[in-house]
């Protein structure tokens, strides 16, 4: 059962939220279901939690409409646990907590759009290699239609994440003083210039930022981009992969990273931090060619 909120805090939304998710295991269950771990045994293995505690926390989150039980097998009936709309509303909370800890607990408190190669963020991104991207959809820039980040039929999908472009909306004050923010337009142009080489290798390219689709649309048209820009404004991809983010202009922004995902949704290449953008584009193209040729490391 959810914790009872004292009468003195009945009107406090923070207290009401804490009554539902203000628990170590409950928060981590939201994290793991966002990452694509939906079944009881998978959650058990990922969290190292006891069966009793896992059952209790899952029951609480279902009762709170954060998770829903969805049957995946009949005779006997077995269920998996998926985030509801209410549960997905917690993803910005998780990413804000991640950003706070990366900056203030694991870092030195500096605001940055990048990270040191030995940082916890860099280790997390490197650890994505071999992980499978869960199925999800993000709105695309053309018409906002839901789009799978992994291109159907492509031997490889290159996902490059970037903080923000300065068109059409102005960038926050002091943007250029934040390490790692400059270069988003350059990166898009370099992928544009190499796009036919990626297509010849059987690869698709997707740019990803937390900007709105309408903002991305203006930029894509002005730049003549031949590939989709996907909006992670609701942080679904960021939460699924625990991608590095930072807060600037009162919004969470993706740090610059490059991933290459194969046709089975498995991450085969991950680069973060990206300090040499031209080299990162070349490296992604080499990986895509290797995947198409069947010579990429398993």
C-alpha positions in Angstrom: 0.0 0.0 0.0 1.1 3.6 -0.6 2.3 5.6 2.4 -0.4 7.7 4.0 0.2 11.4 3.7 -0.2 13.3 7.0 -3.1 15.7 7.1 -0.7 18.7 7.4 0.8 17.7 4.0 -2.4 16.8 2.3 -2.2 19.8 -0.1 1.5 19.4 -0.7 2.1 17.8 -4.2 5.7 16.9 -3.3 4.4 14.9 -0.3 1.7 13.2 -2.4 4.3 12.2 -5.0 6.7 10.9 -2.4 3.9 8.7 -1.0 3.8 6.9 -4.3 7.4 6.9 -5.6 9.5 8.2 -2.6 11.1 4.8 -2.2 14.4 3.4 -3.5 12.9 0.3 -5.1 9.8 2.1 -6.6 12.0 4.6 -8.4 14.3 1.9 -9.7 11.3 0.0 -11.0 10.2 3.0 -13.0 13.8 3.2 -14.3 13.9 -0.4 -15.3 10.5 -0.5 -17.0 11.6 2.6 -19.0 14.7 0.7 -20.0 12.5 -2.2 -21.4 12.7 -4.7 -18.5 9.0 -5.6 -18.1 8.8 -9.1 -16.7 9.1 -10.2 -13.1 12.2 -12.3 -13.5 14.0 -9.7 -15.6 13.3 -7.1 -13.0 14.4 -9.5 -10.3 17.7 -10.0 -12.1 18.3 -6.3 -12.9 17.7 -5.0 -9.4 18.9 -7.8 -7.1 15.8 -7.4 -5.1 13.9 -10.1 -3.1 10.8 -11.6 -4.6 8.7 -10.4 -1.7 9.8 -6.8 -1.9 9.5 -6.8 -5.7 6.0 -8.2 -5.5 5.0 -5.5 -2.9 6.5 -2.6 -4.9 4.9 -3.8 -8.2 1.5 -4.1 -6.5 1.9 -0.6 -5.1 2.8 0.9 -8.5 0.0 -0.9 -10.2 -2.5 0.4 -7.6 -1.1 3.9 -8.1 -1.6 3.5 -11.9 2.1 4.1 -12.5 2.4 0.6 -14.0 -0.1 -1.6 -15.7 -0.2 -5.4 -15.9 -0.3 -6.6 -19.5 -0.7 -10.3 -20.3 2.0 -11.7 -22.5 1.1 -15.4 -22.2 -2.1 -17.4 -21.7 -2.6 -20.9 -20.2 -1.2 -20.1 -17.7 -1.7 -16.4 -17.8 1.5 -14.4 -17.2 1.9 -10.7 -17.0 4.5 -8.1 -17.6 4.6 -4.5 -16.2 4.6 -1.4 -18.4 4.5 2.3 -17.7 1.1 4.0 -18.0 0.8 7.5 -19.2 1.0 8.6 -15.6 4.1 6.5 -15.2 5.8 8.0 -18.3 5.1 11.4 -16.7 7.8 10.5 -14.2 10.5 10.2 -16.8 11.5 13.9 -16.6 11.8 13.4 -12.8 14.2 10.5 -13.3 16.3 12.4 -15.8 16.4 15.4 -13.5 17.6 13.2 -10.7 20.3 11.7 -13.0 21.4 15.1 -14.1 21.6 16.3 -10.5 23.7 13.3 -9.5 26.0 13.4 -12.5 26.7 17.1 -11.8 26.7 17.3 -8.0 27.4 13.8 -6.7 29.5 12.1 -9.4 30.9 15.4 -10.8 32.4 18.6 -9.4 29.2 20.7 -9.8 30.2 22.3 -13.1 27.5 22.9 -15.7 28.6 21.0 -18.9 27.2 19.7 -22.1 29.9 17.1 -22.3 31.9 15.0 -19.8 35.3 13.7 -19.1 36.2 10.4 -20.8 36.7 8.8 -17.4 33.4 10.1 -16.0 30.5 7.9 -14.8 28.4 9.3 -17.8 31.0 8.1 -20.2 31.1 4.6 -18.6 27.3 4.4 -18.8 27.3 5.2 -22.5 30.1 2.8 -23.2 28.1 0.2 -21.3 25.3 0.5 -23.9 27.2 -1.6 -26.4 25.5 -5.0 -26.5 22.3 -3.6 -25.0 19.0 -3.8 -26.9 17.0 -0.6 -27.5 13.4 -1.2 -26.3 10.6 -0.5 -28.7 9.4 3.1 -28.5 8.4 5.9 -30.8 9.4 9.6 -31.0 7.7 12.3 -33.0 9.5 13.1 -36.2 10.1 16.6 -37.5 8.2 16.3 -40.7 4.6 16.0 -39.3 5.1 14.9 -35.7 4.2 11.3 -36.6 5.4 8.6 -34.2 8.7 7.2 -35.5 10.7 4.2 -34.3 14.3 5.5 -33.6 15.5 2.2 -35.3 14.9 2.4 -39.0 13.0 -0.6 -40.4 15.0 -2.6 -42.9 18.3 -0.7 -42.4 21.4 -2.7 -41.7 22.3 0.0 -39.2 20.7 3.1 -37.7 22.9 6.0 -36.6 21.5 8.0 -33.7 23.3 11.2 -33.0 22.1 13.2 -30.0 22.8 16.9 -29.7 21.8 19.7 -27.3 20.0 22.2 -29.5 20.2 24.3 -32.6 19.8 28.1 -32.5 17.0 28.2 -35.0 14.1 29.1 -34.8 14.2 29.6 -31.0 17.0 31.6 -29.5 19.5 29.7 -27.3 19.7 30.4 -23.6 21.9 33.2 -22.3 25.6 32.1 -21.9 25.0 29.0 -24.1 28.4 29.3 -25.8 30.1 29.4 -22.4 28.8 25.9 -21.5 31.3 23.3 -22.6 30.0 20.9 -25.3 27.1 23.0 -26.6 28.7 24.5 -29.7 28.7 22.4 -32.9 25.1 21.2 -33.3 24.6 22.9 -36.7 28.0 21.6 -37.8 27.2 18.1 -36.8 23.9 18.1 -38.7 25.7 19.4 -41.8 28.4 16.8 -41.6 25.9 14.0 -41.4 24.0 15.7 -44.3 27.2 15.7 -46.4 27.9 12.0 -45.6 24.2 10.9 -45.9 24.6 9.2 -49.3 27.6 7.3 -48.0 25.5 6.1 -45.1 22.6 5.1 -47.4 25.1 3.3 -49.7 26.1 1.3 -46.6 22.5 0.3 -45.9 22.3 2.7 -42.9 19.8 5.3 -41.9 20.6 8.4 -39.9 18.4 10.0 -37.2 19.2 13.1 -35.3 17.8 13.4 -31.8 17.3 16.4 -29.5 14.8 17.4 -26.8 13.6 20.3 -29.0 10.0 20.3 -30.2 9.2 18.8 -33.6 8.1 22.2 -34.9 11.4 23.7 -33.9 13.3 20.8 -35.5 11.2 21.2 -38.7 12.2 24.8 -39.2 15.9 23.9 -38.8 15.7 20.8 -41.0 14.0 22.7 -43.9 16.5 25.6 -43.7 19.4 23.2 -43.7 18.0 20.8 -46.3 18.5 17.8 -44.1 17.7 14.5 -45.9 17.3 12.5 -42.7 14.7 12.7 -39.9 15.1 14.7 -36.7 13.4 13.0 -33.8 12.1 14.9 -30.8 12.8 13.4 -27.4 10.9 16.2 -25.7 9.2 13.6 -23.4 12.6 12.0 -22.6 11.5 8.5 -23.5 14.7 7.6 -25.4 16.9 9.4 -22.8 15.3 7.4 -20.0 15.4 4.1 -22.0 19.2 4.4 -22.5 20.0 6.7 -19.5 21.6 9.1 -21.9 23.6 12.0 -20.5 21.6 15.2 -20.2 22.2 18.7 -18.7 19.8 21.5 -17.8 20.1 24.9 -19.5 17.4 27.5 -20.1 15.1 25.6 -17.7 15.1 22.5 -20.0 16.9 19.2 -20.1 19.1 18.9 -23.1 20.8 15.9 -24.5 24.6 15.9 -24.5 26.3 15.1 -27.8 26.7 11.3 -28.4 26.7 9.0 -31.3 25.2 5.4 -31.3 25.0 2.8 -34.0 22.2 0.3 -33.6 21.9 -2.9 -35.7 18.7 -4.3 -37.3 18.0 -6.3 -34.1 18.0 -3.1 -32.1 21.3 -3.9 -30.4 23.7 -1.0 -29.8 27.0 -1.9 -31.6 28.9 1.3 -31.2 28.7 4.2 -28.7 30.8 7.3 -28.6 30.7 9.8 -25.8 32.0 12.4 -25.2 32.1 13.6 -28.8 34.9 16.2 -28.9 35.9 15.7 -32.5 32.7 15.8 -34.5 34.1 15.0 -38.0 35.9 12.0 -36.6 32.8 10.8 -34.8 30.9 11.0 -38.1 33.6 9.0 -39.9 33.7 6.4 -37.1 29.9 6.0 -37.3 30.2 5.5 -41.1 32.9 2.9 -40.7 30.8 1.0 -38.1 27.8 1.1 -40.4 29.8 -0.3 -43.3 31.2 -3.1 -41.1 27.7 -4.0 -40.0 26.5 -4.1 -43.6 29.5 -6.3 -44.5 29.0 -8.5 -41.5 32.5 -7.7 -40.2 31.5 -5.6 -37.1 32.5 -7.1 -33.7 29.5 -9.1 -32.2 
